[in-house]
Amino acid sequence: MNSEKRLAPASVVLLFLVIFFAAGYILFPLVRLLKQSVQPAGVIFSFHAYMDVLRSTFVEAAFNSVAISLLSVLGSALIGSFLAYVFHSFDFPLKTISSKLVLVPLALPPLVGVISFMFLIGESGILTRGIATLLSIAPSHFALEGWWGIVAVHVYSFNVYFYVFVSSALSQLSESHGSAIDASLSLGASRASTIRRIVLPMLTPSFIGASLVTFMASMASFSAPFLFGGTTRYLTLEIYTAKLNGNDANAAAFAVLLSIVSVSFLLLLRWYQGRKSYVLVSKGSGRRSTVPHSPVVRLFAVAAAMVLVILLSLPVIIIVVLSFVKEGSWTYQILPHSFTVQNFVKLFGDPRVFKPIANSVEMALTATVIVVFIGVCASFLVVRKKFIGKRFLELMMNVPFGIPGTVIAVGLILSFNHPSFFSAQSILIGTFWILPLAYAVRNLPILFRSTSSGLEGLDPGVEEAAWILGSSGWQTLRRITFPLLLSSLVSGALLVFINSLGEFVSSILLYSYDTKPISVEILSQLRLYNVGGAAAYCTLLMILVMVAVGISSKISRVTLAE
Amino acid sequence: MAELSLRSISKSFGQLQAIAPLDLEIHSGDFFSLLGPSGCGKTTLLRIIAGLEQPSGGSLFLNQEDITKLLPQKRNIGLVFQNYALFPHMTVFQNVAYGLEVLRQSKNEIRKKVESVLEKVRLNGKRDVRVPNLSGGEQQRVALARALVVEPRVLLFDEPLSNLDHALRLETRGVIKQLQKEAGITSIYVTHDQGEALAISDRIAVMDRGIILQTGTPEELYFSPANRFVASFVGRANFFTAEICKGGFAINFVGEEELLVVLPEEIYIERKVKGETKSTLGSDLVSTNACGRIIDVQFSGAIVEYLIEFLDQKIRATRSSGTHKAELCAGAEVMISLPHNISRKVSRE
C-alpha cells in the first residue's frame, strides 16, 4: 500500500510512454485539426473556413445527420427494447439460438452490414427486385435508398444497443428487486399499470444510456451514408468529400463542428452514467420475476419477435449465399443462379486476392499490440497510482470513443503528412504505420475500459495476501494480478483485433496501394461488379469475427466457472 | 514462538485519528483478541502489525527487533483475511503452496508441507479443486492452511468467521484454537463478537474509538470491567446508582459518583404477589424493594432473557431456561432482587 504513494522509476517510464502516445496521436491530431480550421494556408487567424462551410452544405448535412440519427434512435429503441422484453419475459422454442442471433450486428463489421443491406433492399436488391417483379413496377419506386435506407441500416446495426442495455436492466430488475413487480401486483395494481409505473421508470436509465450511444454511433456513421445514402448529405461524408477535394480547411472545420457535437454527447453520457441508477443491493437468489401476460399477448409477441429475428439474420445469410456467386453471372435476375466455390479458392490461392487479407491481419495485429501495451499501462497507472493530471489522462484515453472515425483519420492526415516530432521527423502518410496507428487510436478506449474495470474489480486483499506470504511486487504482478486480469484483457484485445480487421472509416482515407485492407478491397470488388468476390471477403471477415467471439466467450466462461 | 510489542503506535488518516498512541504487549504463544465495535480501529491496528499500513507514529517490536519499517514481505507474519482473499485462479494446493514457492523451497518439500497442513484442516480430499468451487467453510480453512504452512512468527486473524453461519462458526472456531495451540503460534484475533472473543482468547484488549480501554483475561474483563464501555460491551451489564442499606438496596439515589455494575444473570426476578412488598428469598439475595414491569421475553434455548422497565431505565435479566416460569410474561409486574455481595463499580463516564 505504501508502495503506491510514490511512482517507482519503472512507472515513470511507462507514464512517459502513455503520455507520449496520448499527446502525439490523440491530442495533437485534434489540435492540428482545430488549427487547420482557423488557419488556412498563409493566414494567421480566420473564420473563413467556418463561414464557407456554414454557407454551403453544413446546414443541410447537419439537419440530415441529426434527423436521421433521431429516427435511428427511435427505430432502434422500438425494436431493441421489444426484443429484450420478449426474450426476458417469455420462454419459447429456439430461444437460446435466437438470443444469440439478435447480437450478431454487434460483432458484424459495419461495412458488411451495409453491403448486405444493399443486396437485400437496395435498388438492385433481392427483395426490391422480387417485389418489383411481383407487382410489375419499377424497383426505384420502393427501393430504400437515401434517408430511409440509412435509417434502415442504422436500426439494423444499432437496435442491439437497446437490446443489450434493456436486457441487462431487466435481469438486474428481477434479480436485485424482482419482488417490486410482485409487490405491485399483490397490492392490486393491474398489469398495465405495473408496467407503466414500476417497470418503465426502472428502465429509464438504460433507455437514456442506449439512446445516447445510438445517437453518437449514428452521427459518426460513415459506411451507411457513403454506400447507401445516394445524394443525401451527411456530416461525416462532407468531411470526406472536402478532404478528397483538397480543401483541408473546410474538412477540418466540418470535423471540428462534428466533434463538438459528438464530444458533448460523450460528456453527457459519462455524466449520466455517473449518476445513481436504480440498483439496490440485496441478497437472495436470482429468481426471474416478470409481469404475467395472457396467452394471446404471448403468442403475438413471440411471433413478432421471431419474424424480427429472421429479418435480422437475413443480411448475414444473404452475404454467405452471395459469396458463392460466380463472377459476372448475376446481373438482372431476382436471385443469383450459378454458384461456385471459386471465390473462396481465390481468397487463399490467388496472391493478388490474398494480399488485402494479409494486410488487414498484419495491421490489425500491430494495432492490437499497440493498444494492449498502451491500454494496460494506462489503466494500471490510472487505477493504481496517484499523479498530477491523472483525470486528464483518463479523459484522453476515452476521447476517441466519442470522436467519429472520419475525424480521427483527417486529424492524423493533417498531423503526419509532413515531418513531425511524434513521427520522428518522418512522413507517416502513405506508410504501413498510419493505418495501425489509426486503428489503435480508435480502439484504445475499449481496452482501456475493460482493463480498468477489471483492475477496479480486483479484491486488493488478494494482492495483500500474496505480499504477506513473502511474494515481491513483481512476483505478485506476474503470478496473481495478471492471471486474474487475463480474461478481461484477452476479450478486450480480441475485440480490438476484430474491429481493426474490418475497419473501413479511417482505412478509406488513409490506405495506400501497398496497404489496402480487406474493407477497401471489398469496395473495389463491388465497383467491379464482382459480387461474389466482395461477399467472400465479407464472409471471411464474419468467420474471423465468429472465431474471435467464440474464443472470448469461452475464456470468460472458464473464468466464470471457477 | 515470538512476542510482539507495540510502543506508542498511532495512526491518522488525514484529520481523522484512527488510533491514539497506544502500547500493547502480546506474550509469546498467546491467543490475543482485539475486541471492539466496527470502526474502532482494530483492523487498522492489525494491518499495521502486518505491515500493510505504516503507523503515523511509534514503533513495533517482534522479539526485540524493530520491524516498524520492514516490508510486509519480510516480516514472516501470517494473516487470515475477513473475505479470505484466496487466489481465485488457483487450486487449493496451489493456494497453499504459493507462500512456499516464493520462498523457493524444493518441490518435494512443498508437497510434503502442503499435504500435511491440508490434512490438519481436513481438506486433503479437495487439493485439486479450484477455490471458487469450495463452500465458505472450506475456503476459510484454505485461508487458514495458507497462512499456517509458512510457519509464521505471528498469525493474524481479521474477523475470519464473520462470513460463516452460526454452526460453522463454532466448529471453525474450535479448529482455529486447536491448531494455534498445537503450533504454539502467537496469534492476534480481531473480532466484534464478544462471545467469540471470550471463548477463544487467552487475553483480550477492548478497543473503542482508537483507544484500548482494558486489557486482560476473559474473566477479568467480564467480572471486573474497568469502565462502563467494557462492562456494557463485554458483559451487557446493567448500571445502577445504588448501595446496600438496611433491608435492601437503595437504588437510584442521587449524588453517587460511581455506578454499580450488575450482570444480567445476577438479577433475580419473581412475580409480584398482591399485598406483599417483601420477597422471601435466600440469605444471599437482597430485595431492591422496587418493582419492574417485563416488556419483552426472549427465549433462546439455554437461557431466557427478560427486558424489564425498572425505575425509568430498561434493564436486562437472564435465567437458565429450566427455571423460567410462564407467569414471567410480557406485562407482568416483578420484584427485583440482587445478590448482596455485589461491589463491582465503574465511574459514570
Interface residues (C-beta under 8 A of the other chain):
Chain A: M1 N2 D459 G461 V462 E464 A465 A466 W467 I468 L469 G470 S471 S472 Q475 R479 I480 P483 L484 E562
Chain B: A50 G51 L52 E53 Q54 L71 P72 Q73 K74 R75 N76 I77 G78 L79 F81 N83 A85 L86 F87 P88 H89 Y98 G99 V102 L103 R130 P132 N133 R146 A147 V150
